[in-house]
Amino acid sequence: MVVNPLTRCLEDYSLPPFATLRVSDIVPAVRAAIAEMALDVNAIEDDLSDPDADISWATVMDRLKIIDDPVNRLWRIVIHLSSVADSPELRLAQSEVQAEVLTIQSRRAQSVPVFRAMQRLRASRGFHEDLTAEQQRILDRAILDATLNGVALNDTDKATFNAIHVKLKELSNRFDSNVLDSTNAFSYLVHDKAEMDGLPDAIVALTANNAVAAGHDLATATQGPWKFTLDWSVYWAVQRYATSRRLRETIYLANQAIASAAPFDNAPIMQQMIQLRRDRAQLLGFESYAAMGLEDKMAPSVSAVQDLIDGMRNKFRPLGEAEVADVSAYAASQGAVLPLQKWDFSFWAVKLRKQRYDLHDDLVQSYFPLPRVLDGLFEFVARLFGLRIEAADTPQETWHPDVQYYQIRAQDQPGTPVISQFYLDLYERGDEKKAGAWIEVMVGRSSVLRTDDKAHVRIPVFALMFNFAAPAPLPSTTPTLLSFSNVTLLFHCLGYGLRIALTSAEHTAASRPHGVEWDAVEVPSQLMANFCYHRPTIQMVSGHVVTGEPLPDSIFDKLVASRRFVAAVKMLPQLQKASLDLSLHHSFDSTASSESMFALSFTLAKQFDVLPSLESDKSLCSLSHIFSGLYAAGYYSYTWSEVMSSDAYGRFKEANDEDEWKAVGRDCRDTLFALLGKAHPLDAFKSFRRRPPNADALLKDYGLI
């Protein structure tokens, strides 16, 4: 009998056979795992309902983790593939079994016998005498999680709650699909070579190749035509470098209109999601979805979050207005029409930055060929954290030939054991891979689910996804050259992975991403990004594409000097999104039309914008963070985390020499990174910084105090 390869990977606790699995394997494997989970849930309920049942960590929490793991792990594979290898067949398979997955997960989450057993364990003497601090925290959060998942509702409300849950997941999937399909449907063909003026050679070549792929067989980089897409590398280059104002405007407006019109219109989907989220929260007795969402976050209340956003806006807006005035004066001196529009600002800011700091983006990029940056990044991690990143001893199948697989060894531990492994998916694939950069955790660290009797824990496995431009096709041998902002992005995302790799948590509930209060989840990634302004680190990760020489000090000094150039103009849209997210999920009339959502967006934009606001802006329709990601009523987390990460990085700046700097790195590894999830974020922070966080470091970074 042929065993389904996905079922086999569950039974063997092995990683998925990504290269060889078939979409047709998904549905039967998922259904088999669901059937097994249903039997296991029934069995634990029977056991825990016995008045004489042994209620302990092992009989309740450990057993639940064993029950939950197969379906959770298998479904994570499906979700991951939908993000990196989308296809009509995969969408169909996912939609066929999604409701069944959600039903069994809700059945487990809403089990009254399980909930009562957790409450009994929490009230027992053993809670304080026998459980570790990590276990106590996990149990407290598990009881809260069950409550937020409707365990205490009556049967009628529970049925309504669960129907809402299934519908929200369905809408979330449709939202993501519409964003991807709408992005891929866009095409803008340029025939006039003058419109290509200012664009980097790599983008000119890429758009010519796009034209060839679209059927313009004679297209060349020198003669055209050139096909523009909304892939991030193309959009970013056009906004920064295209001399043609018409091209900048066309691409800008197309980008903010993604998924805002039929057949990929997300507006009615968003309207339904906002209403359903409010209904769900009110079933649980909360005023709003935002109020419910804060139950398991650091922020104490909606008003506290709004105060943070408003306070930051009041500090950053005057600075942003001054930045716009500065760039506008320069643009006017070069003949630009004022006021500058949103598709003008980046172009003129880049030119002013180049003049003021003598910084040339193409020259900077030539020092950051992607292979050299990766080698240097791994060297940096070894030096600071005592970790060796290398090709895995046992190769694994991947979902695309470009994906690489690595292992992380702890060099400071006896025998340099492997403590984590990860996939690295670097390049954009617009037809099947969603935009952005993110992490997916395939396997969480766990002492309960270990697969080797000789090992203390099951090591974590994660995947890091990026959308860098792929290298030019052969015969070219030029590697991808990273902008400095993309170098920073690489550091940022590895920070997510290092938190997963370095956690000392014994249990998946603490080691996984959701083990951390969501408004602190960005702390490790933001902390890592700061090292891009540390001279020795940049010398490690840079090497000229031709000579191999590291970035000269003169250029590094200019990068540091220009770090906060137009920084407020960049920060204010982030704050505006946070305010819009909070308003939609708290005070917005969720029964109003979708046009009311856009009206709210425009009203808030005028409070934050320092460039002319566009009433036609429909970028909300592609704001995946809050409609298909994990940031609904939590977009403020970026700012909340940045307060902590800026302050944490201050300890590295206080180091007097390299030895002290390395010692701080080891301490960061063993406290902040190791304890996030295992302990409350404030306790993890204080264990590293020796005091509570202070916002002064962030404000100083931006020159506000």
C-alpha positions in Angstrom: 0.0 0.0 0.0 1.3 3.4 -1.0 1.4 5.8 2.0 0.5 9.4 1.4 3.8 11.3 1.6 2.2 14.0 3.7 0.9 11.4 6.1 4.3 9.8 6.2 6.0 13.0 7.1 3.6 13.4 10.1 4.2 9.8 11.2 8.0 10.1 10.8 8.1 13.6 12.2 10.0 14.5 9.0 9.9 17.6 6.9 7.5 17.8 4.0 8.6 16.3 0.6 8.0 19.7 -1.0 9.6 18.9 -4.4 7.7 15.7 -5.0 4.4 16.1 -3.1 1.3 16.5 -5.3 -1.6 18.8 -4.6 -3.8 15.7 -4.8 -2.1 14.4 -1.7 -3.3 17.3 0.5 -7.0 16.6 1.0 -6.7 12.9 1.9 -3.8 13.6 4.3 -5.6 16.4 6.0 -8.8 14.4 6.4 -6.9 11.5 7.8 -5.2 13.7 10.4 -8.6 15.3 11.3 -10.1 11.9 11.8 -7.3 10.9 14.1 -7.5 14.1 16.0 -11.3 13.7 16.5 -10.7 10.3 18.1 -8.0 11.8 20.3 -10.1 14.7 21.5 -13.0 12.3 22.4 -10.5 10.1 24.3 -9.0 13.0 26.4 -12.5 14.4 27.1 -13.6 11.0 28.4 -10.5 10.7 30.6 -10.6 14.2 32.0 -14.4 13.9 32.7 -13.7 11.1 35.2 -14.1 12.5 38.7 -11.0 10.6 39.8 -8.9 11.8 36.8 -5.3 12.6 37.4 -5.0 16.3 36.6 -1.4 17.2 35.9 0.7 19.0 33.3 1.5 15.7 31.6 -2.1 14.4 31.5 -3.5 17.7 30.3 -1.1 20.1 28.6 1.5 17.7 27.2 -1.3 15.4 25.9 -3.1 18.3 24.2 0.1 19.3 22.4 0.5 15.7 21.1 -3.1 15.8 19.9 -2.9 19.3 18.3 0.4 18.8 16.5 -0.4 16.7 13.4 -3.3 18.8 12.1 -1.6 22.1 13.0 1.7 21.1 11.3 0.0 19.7 8.2 -2.2 22.8 7.8 0.8 25.0 8.2 2.4 23.3 5.2 -0.8 24.1 3.2 -0.8 27.7 4.2 2.9 28.1 3.5 2.5 26.6 0.0 -0.4 29.0 -0.8 2.1 31.8 -0.1 5.0 30.6 -2.1 3.6 28.2 -4.8 0.1 29.4 -5.4 -1.9 27.6 -8.1 -5.6 27.1 -8.9 -5.3 23.4 -7.9 -3.8 24.4 -4.5 -6.5 27.0 -3.9 -9.2 24.4 -4.6 -7.6 21.8 -2.3 -7.3 24.4 0.5 -10.8 25.6 0.2 -12.1 22.0 0.1 -10.9 21.1 3.6 -10.4 24.4 5.3 -13.8 24.4 7.1 -13.1 20.8 8.3 -9.7 21.9 9.7 -11.3 24.9 11.5 -14.1 22.7 12.8 -11.8 20.2 14.5 -9.6 23.0 15.8 -12.6 24.8 17.3 -13.9 21.5 18.7 -10.6 21.1 20.6 -10.4 24.8 21.6 -13.9 24.8 22.9 -13.8 21.5 24.8 -15.5 22.1 28.1 -13.9 19.0 29.8 -10.4 20.2 28.7 -11.1 23.8 29.8 -12.3 22.7 33.2 -9.2 20.5 33.6 -7.0 23.5 32.8 -8.9 25.5 35.4 -8.5 22.8 38.0 -4.7 22.6 37.2 -4.5 26.3 37.6 -6.2 26.3 41.0 -4.2 23.3 42.3 -1.3 23.5 44.7 0.8 21.9 42.0 0.5 25.0 39.9 2.9 26.8 42.2 4.8 23.8 43.5 5.4 21.7 40.5 5.1 23.9 37.4 8.0 26.0 36.0 7.4 29.7 35.3 7.2 28.8 31.6 4.5 26.2 32.3 2.5 28.6 34.5 2.6 31.3 31.8 1.5 28.8 29.1 -1.4 27.6 31.2 -2.6 31.1 32.0 -2.5 32.0 28.3 -4.1 28.7 27.3 -7.1 29.4 29.6 -7.3 33.0 28.1 -7.0 31.6 24.6 -9.9 29.1 25.2 -12.0 31.9 26.5 -11.3 34.1 23.5 -12.1 31.1 21.3 -15.6 30.8 22.8 -15.4 27.9 25.2 -17.8 29.6 27.7 -20.5 30.4 25.1 -23.8 28.5 25.1 -24.4 26.1 22.2 -26.3 28.6 20.1 -23.7 31.4 20.4 -21.0 28.8 20.0 -22.5 27.8 16.6 -22.7 31.4 15.5 -19.1 32.0 16.7 -17.8 29.0 14.8 -19.6 30.0 11.6 -18.1 33.4 11.9 -14.6 31.9 12.3 -15.0 29.7 9.2 -16.3 32.6 7.1 -13.5 34.9 8.2 -10.9 32.4 7.1 -12.7 32.0 3.8 -12.7 35.8 3.3 -9.1 36.1 4.3 -8.1 33.6 1.6 -10.1 35.4 -1.0 -8.5 38.7 0.0 -5.0 37.2 -0.5 -6.0 35.7 -3.8 -7.4 38.9 -5.1 -4.3 40.8 -4.1 -2.1 38.3 -6.0 -4.3 38.0 -9.0 -4.9 41.8 -9.3 -1.2 42.4 -9.1 -0.4 39.8 -11.7 -3.2 41.2 -14.0 -1.6 44.6 -14.2 0.6 45.3 -17.2 1.9 48.6 -18.6 3.7 48.5 -21.9 6.2 51.3 -22.7 7.3 51.9 -26.3 8.9 55.3 -25.9 12.5 54.9 -24.8 12.4 58.4 -23.2 10.1 57.0 -20.6 12.8 54.7 -19.4 15.2 57.5 -18.6 16.8 57.2 -15.1 15.9 53.6 -14.5 18.7 51.2 -13.5 20.0 48.9 -16.2 18.8 45.9 -14.3 15.2 47.1 -14.3 15.4 48.1 -18.0 16.6 44.5 -18.8 13.9 43.0 -16.5 11.0 44.9 -18.1 12.3 44.0 -21.6 12.4 40.3 -20.6 8.8 40.8 -19.2 7.8 42.0 -22.7 9.4 39.0 -24.4 7.5 36.7 -22.0 4.3 38.5 -22.8 4.7 37.8 -26.5 6.8 40.7 -27.8 9.5 38.4 -29.2 11.7 41.2 -30.5 11.8 43.2 -27.3 15.3 44.2 -26.2 16.6 46.3 -23.4 17.9 48.9 -25.9 14.9 49.1 -28.2 11.9 48.0 -26.1 9.1 47.6 -25.7 9.2 47.3 -21.9 6.5 45.7 -19.8 6.0 47.1 -16.3 4.5 45.0 -13.5 3.7 45.8 -9.9 6.4 43.5 -8.5 8.1 45.3 -5.7 11.5 45.6 -7.3 9.9 47.3 -10.3 7.6 49.6 -8.3 10.4 50.7 -6.0 12.8 51.5 -8.9 10.2 53.5 -10.8 9.3 55.6 -7.8 12.9 56.4 -7.0 14.6 56.7 -10.3 12.2 57.2 -13.3 12.6 60.7 -14.7 9.2 60.3 -16.4 6.6 61.8 -14.1 3.9 60.1 -16.1 5.4 56.6 -15.6 5.8 57.3 -11.8 2.2 58.4 -11.5 0.9 55.5 -13.6 2.7 52.9 -11.5 2.0 54.6 -8.2 -1.8 54.9 -8.8 -1.9 51.3 -10.1 -0.2 50.1 -6.9 -2.6 51.9 -4.6 -5.5 50.5 -6.6 -4.5 46.8 -6.3 -7.6 44.6 -5.6 -10.0 47.6 -5.6 -12.0 46.8 -8.8 -13.8 43.8 -10.3 -13.1 41.0 -10.7 -10.6 41.2 -7.8 -12.4 43.8 -5.7 -11.6 43.4 -2.0 -13.8 46.2 -0.7 -16.9 44.0 0.0 -14.6 41.4 1.5 -13.2 43.9 3.9 -16.6 45.2 4.8 -17.8 41.7 5.7 -14.6 41.0 7.7 -14.9 44.2 9.8 -18.6 43.4 10.6 -17.8 39.7 11.4 -14.9 40.6 13.6 -17.1 43.0 15.6 -19.8 40.3 15.9 -17.3 37.8 17.1 -16.0 40.2 19.8 -19.4 41.1 21.0 -20.4 37.5 21.3 -17.6 37.3 23.8 -18.8 40.4 25.6 -16.2 42.9 24.3 -17.0 46.4 23.1 -15.0 45.9 19.9 -12.6 43.6 18.1 -9.7 45.9 19.1 -10.6 45.6 22.8 -10.8 41.8 22.4 -7.4 41.7 20.6 -5.6 43.5 23.4 -6.5 40.8 25.9 -3.4 38.9 25.0 -1.1 41.8 24.2 1.2 44.1 26.2 -0.9 47.3 25.6 -3.3 47.8 28.4 -6.2 49.4 26.4 -7.4 50.8 23.1 -7.0 54.3 24.5 -3.4 53.7 25.4 -2.7 52.5 21.9 -4.4 55.5 20.4 -2.5 57.8 22.8 0.8 56.2 21.6 -0.2 56.8 17.9 -1.4 60.3 18.4 1.6 61.2 20.5 4.0 59.9 17.8 2.0 61.7 15.1 2.3 65.0 17.0 6.0 64.6 17.3 6.7 63.4 13.8 4.3 65.6 11.7 6.2 68.9 12.2 9.4 67.1 11.3 7.7 65.6 8.2 6.4 68.9 7.1 9.9 70.3 7.4 11.3 67.4 5.3 8.7 68.0 2.6 9.5 71.7 2.5 13.2 70.8 2.2 12.7 68.4 -0.7 10.2 70.7 -2.4 12.6 73.6 -2.3 15.2 71.5 -4.0 12.7 70.1 -6.6 11.5 73.6 -7.4 15.1 74.7 -8.1 15.3 71.9 -10.6 12.1 72.9 -12.4 9.6 70.6 -10.7 5.9 71.6 -10.4 4.8 72.1 -6.8 3.2 70.9 -4.7 5.0 67.6 -4.9 2.6 64.6 -5.2 3.2 61.2 -3.6 4.6 59.9 -6.9 7.1 62.8 -7.0 8.5 62.8 -3.5 10.7 59.7 -3.5 12.2 60.7 -6.9 13.2 64.2 -5.7 14.2 63.0 -2.2 16.7 60.5 -3.8 18.1 63.3 -5.9 18.5 65.6 -3.0 20.0 62.9 -0.8 22.5 62.2 -3.6 23.5 65.8 -3.8 23.6 66.5 -0.1 25.4 63.4 1.0 27.1 62.5 -2.3 25.4 59.1 -2.1 24.9 57.2 -5.3 22.5 54.3 -4.9 24.0 52.3 -7.8 27.4 52.7 -6.3 26.2 51.6 -2.9 24.4 48.6 -4.4 27.6 47.4 -6.1 29.1 46.7 -2.7 26.2 44.4 -1.7 26.1 41.4 -4.0 23.6 39.0 -2.4 26.0 36.0 -2.0 28.5 38.2 -0.2 25.9 39.8 2.0 24.7 36.3 3.1 28.2 35.1 3.8 28.9 38.2 5.8 25.5 38.0 7.7 26.4 34.5 8.8 29.8 35.7 9.9 28.2 38.5 11.9 25.8 36.0 13.6 28.8 33.8 14.5 30.8 36.7 15.9 28.0 38.3 17.9 25.8 35.3 19.0 28.2 32.4 18.7 26.1 30.7 16.0 27.4 28.9 12.9 25.0 28.9 10.0 25.9 26.4 7.3 24.4 24.2 4.6 22.4 21.5 6.4 24.1 18.1 6.8 20.9 16.4 5.5 19.5 18.3 2.5 15.7 18.6 2.3 13.3 18.9 -0.5 12.3 22.5 -1.3 9.3 24.1 -3.1 11.5 25.8 -5.7 15.0 25.1 -7.0 16.2 28.5 -5.8 15.3 27.7 -2.1 18.3 26.9 0.1 18.3 24.9 3.4 20.6 25.7 6.3 21.3 24.6 9.9 22.4 26.7 12.9 25.0 25.3 15.3 25.6 26.7 18.8 29.4 27.1 18.8 29.6 27.9 22.5 27.9 24.6 23.5 29.8 21.3 23.9 29.8 19.5 20.6 28.4 22.5 18.7 24.9 21.0 18.4 22.4 21.9 15.7 19.8 24.0 17.4 17.7 25.0 14.4 17.3 24.6 10.7 15.8 26.9 8.1 14.7 27.3 4.4 15.8 30.5 2.6 13.6 31.7 -0.3 15.1 34.8 -1.7 13.6 35.8 -5.0 10.3 37.2 -6.3 8.0 34.9 -8.3 5.1 37.2 -9.0 2.9 34.6 -10.5 2.9 32.3 -7.5 4.5 34.0 -4.5 2.9 36.7 -2.5 4.7 40.1 -2.0 6.7 41.1 1.0 9.1 39.4 3.4 8.0 37.1 6.2 8.8 34.0 8.3 6.9 30.7 8.5 7.6 28.3 11.4 7.3 24.8 10.1 8.2 23.1 13.4 8.3 24.6 16.9 10.9 23.8 19.6 9.4 21.2 22.0 10.7 18.8 24.6 7.4 16.9 24.4 7.5 16.3 20.6 11.1 15.5 20.3 11.9 13.0 17.5 15.2 11.7 18.8 15.5 9.9 22.2 19.1 11.3 22.5 17.9 14.8 22.0 16.4 16.9 24.7 14.1 18.8 22.4 12.7 18.8 18.9 14.6 21.6 17.2 12.7 24.3 15.4 12.6 24.7 11.6 11.5 27.9 10.0 11.4 29.5 6.5 12.4 33.0 5.6 10.8 34.5 2.4 11.9 37.5 0.5 11.1 39.1 -2.9 14.5 40.3 -4.1 15.0 40.6 -7.9 16.4 37.4 -9.3 19.8 37.5 -10.9 19.9 38.2 -14.6 19.6 35.0 -16.7 22.6 33.3 -18.3 24.9 34.1 -19.9 25.1 37.0 -17.3 27.1 36.1 -14.2 26.2 39.2 -12.3 24.5 38.3 -8.9 21.6 40.2 -7.5 22.8 43.5 -6.0 20.9 44.6 -2.9 20.0 48.1 -2.0 21.0 49.2 1.4 17.3 49.0 2.5 17.2 45.4 1.3 20.4 44.6 3.3 18.5 46.0 6.3 15.5 43.9 5.4 17.7 40.8 5.4 18.9 41.5 8.9 15.4 42.4 10.0 13.9 39.0 8.9 16.8 37.0 10.2 15.9 38.5 13.6 12.5 36.7 13.4 14.4 33.5 12.8 16.9 33.9 15.5 14.1 34.4 18.1 12.8 31.0 17.0 16.2 29.4 17.0 17.5 30.8 20.3 14.4 30.4 22.5 15.0 28.3 25.6 11.3 27.5 25.8 10.6 23.8 26.4 7.1 23.9 24.9 5.7 24.9 21.5 3.1 27.1 23.1 6.0 29.4 24.2 8.5 28.8 21.4 6.2 29.6 18.5 5.7 33.1 17.1 2.3 33.4 19.0 4.1 32.5 22.2 5.1 36.2 22.3 2.6 39.0 23.0 2.1 40.3 19.4 3.0 43.9 20.2 6.5 42.7 21.1 7.0 40.2 18.3 9.0 42.7 16.2 11.6 43.5 18.8 14.2 40.9 17.7 13.9 41.8 14.0 14.0 45.6 14.6 17.0 45.1 16.9 18.9 43.2 14.2 18.2 45.9 11.6 20.1 48.4 13.8 23.4 46.6 13.2 23.4 47.8 9.6 24.6 51.1 11.0 27.5 49.4 12.8 30.7 49.9 10.9 32.4 46.5 11.6 29.2 44.7 10.7 28.8 46.5 7.3 32.4 45.7 6.5 31.6 42.0 7.1 28.6 41.9 4.8 29.9 44.1 2.0 32.2 43.3 -0.9 32.4 45.1 -4.2 30.9 43.0 -7.0 34.1 43.3 -9.1 36.9 44.0 -6.6 35.6 42.3 -3.5 36.6 45.4 -1.4 34.4 46.2 1.6 32.3 49.3 1.7 34.6 52.3 2.1 34.4 54.2 5.4 33.6 57.4 3.4 30.4 55.8 2.0 29.5 54.2 5.3 29.7 57.6 7.0 27.4 59.0 4.4 24.9 56.2 5.0 25.0 56.9 8.7 24.6 60.7 8.2 21.6 60.2 5.9 20.0 57.5 8.0 17.1 59.7 9.1 16.8 61.7 5.9 13.1 62.1 5.3 12.5 59.5 8.1 9.4 61.3 9.4 7.8 61.1 5.9 8.4 57.4 6.0 7.2 57.0 9.6 3.9 58.9 9.3 2.2 56.4 6.8 3.0 53.6 9.3 1.3 55.6 12.1 -1.6 56.3 9.8 -2.1 52.6 9.0 -2.0 51.9 12.7 -4.6 54.5 13.4 -6.8 53.3 10.5 -6.5 49.7 11.7 -7.5 50.6 15.3 -10.4 52.8 14.1 -11.8 50.1 11.8 -11.7 47.6 14.6 -13.0 49.8 17.4 -15.0 52.9 16.6 -16.0 52.4 12.9 -19.6 51.7 12.2 -19.2 48.2 10.8 -22.6 48.2 9.2 -21.6 51.1 7.0 -20.8 50.8 3.3 -17.4 50.0 2.0 -17.2 53.6 0.7 -17.3 54.7 4.4 -14.1 52.7 5.0 -12.4 54.7 2.3 -13.8 57.9 3.6 -12.4 57.0 7.0 -9.1 56.2 5.4 -9.1 59.6 3.6 -10.0 61.5 6.8 -7.2 59.9 8.8 -4.8 60.3 5.9 -5.3 64.1 6.1 -4.3 63.9 9.8 -1.0 62.1 9.1 -0.1 63.1 5.5 2.5 65.7 4.8 2.0 65.3 1.1 -1.4 65.9 -0.7 -3.8 63.2 0.3 -5.6 61.3 -2.5 -9.3 60.7 -2.0 -9.0 58.0 -4.7 -6.5 56.0 -2.6 -7.7 52.4 -2.3 -4.5 50.9 -0.9 -6.6 49.6 2.0 -7.7 46.9 -0.4 -4.2 45.4 -0.4 -3.3 45.9 3.2 -2.8 42.2 3.8 -1.3 42.7 7.3 -4.7 43.4 8.8 -7.0 41.5 6.4 -5.1 38.3 5.8 -2.2 38.5 8.1 -1.8 38.6 11.9 -1.9 42.3 12.5 -5.7 43.0 12.7 -6.1 45.6 15.5 -2.4 45.1 16.0 -0.6 47.2 13.3 0.5 49.5 16.1 2.8 46.6 17.2 5.5 48.0 14.8 5.7 51.2 16.8 5.3 49.6 20.2 8.1 47.1 19.4 10.4 49.9 18.1 10.3 51.6 21.5 11.7 48.4 23.0 14.1 47.5 20.2 15.7 51.0 20.0 16.3 50.9 23.8 17.7 47.4 23.7 20.1 48.3 20.9 21.4 51.1 23.2 23.2 48.6 25.3 25.3 47.5 22.2 26.1 51.2 21.6 27.4 51.5 25.2 30.0 48.7 24.6 33.5 50.2 24.7 35.3 47.6 22.6 34.7 44.5 20.5 35.1 42.1 23.4 32.5 44.0 25.4 30.3 44.1 22.3 30.5 40.4 21.9 29.7 39.9 25.5 26.6 42.0 25.1 25.6 39.9 22.1 26.0 36.7 24.2 23.9 38.2 26.9 21.2 39.3 24.4 21.2 35.7 23.1 20.8 34.2 26.5 18.2 36.7 27.8 16.1 38.7 25.4 16.1 36.1 22.5 16.0 33.1 24.8 13.2 34.3 27.1 10.8 36.0 24.7 7.7 33.7 24.8 9.0 31.8 27.8 8.6 34.9 29.9 6.6 38.1 29.6 8.2 40.5 27.1 8.8 43.1 29.8 10.6 40.5 31.9 12.7 39.3 29.0 13.6 42.9 28.2 14.6 43.7 31.7 16.7 40.6 32.0 18.8 42.1 29.1 18.6 45.9 29.7 18.5 45.6 33.5 15.6 48.1 33.6 12.2 48.7 32.0 12.1 50.1 28.4 12.3 53.8 27.8 11.1 55.7 24.7 13.9 58.2 24.8 16.2 56.0 22.7 13.7 55.9 19.8 13.0 59.7 20.0 16.8 60.4 20.0 17.2 58.1 17.0 14.8 60.4 15.1 16.3 63.6 16.5 13.1 64.5 18.4 14.8 65.0 21.8 
